[in-house]
Amino acid sequence: MSSADPPKHTRIRRHNLRAFSARHTGALEPKVRAKAEELATRMVSGRRFDVVEELTFPLPAYMILR
C-alpha cells in the first residue's frame, strides 16, 4: 500500500481504515488478549523460546486474519 500511487493507494487505504477502525479493533480486544495470553503462557512454559517466532509474528497475524 505504501508504494502505491492514487487511485490504487486511495482504494486500499479506504478498506484498511474500515478494517482497523477503533471500534472494530476494540471489539477484537478480548479475543486478541486471550490469544496473547495463550501464546505467552505456551512460550514461557518451555526452557527456551524465540519471542519473534512464538509471539510477535503469530499475534499480529492472528489479529489481521481474524
Secondary structure, DSSP 4 states (H G I P E B T S, - for coil): -TTPPTTHHHHHHHHHHHHT-HHHHHHHHHHHHHHHHHHHHHHHHSSS--HIIIIITHHHHHHHH-
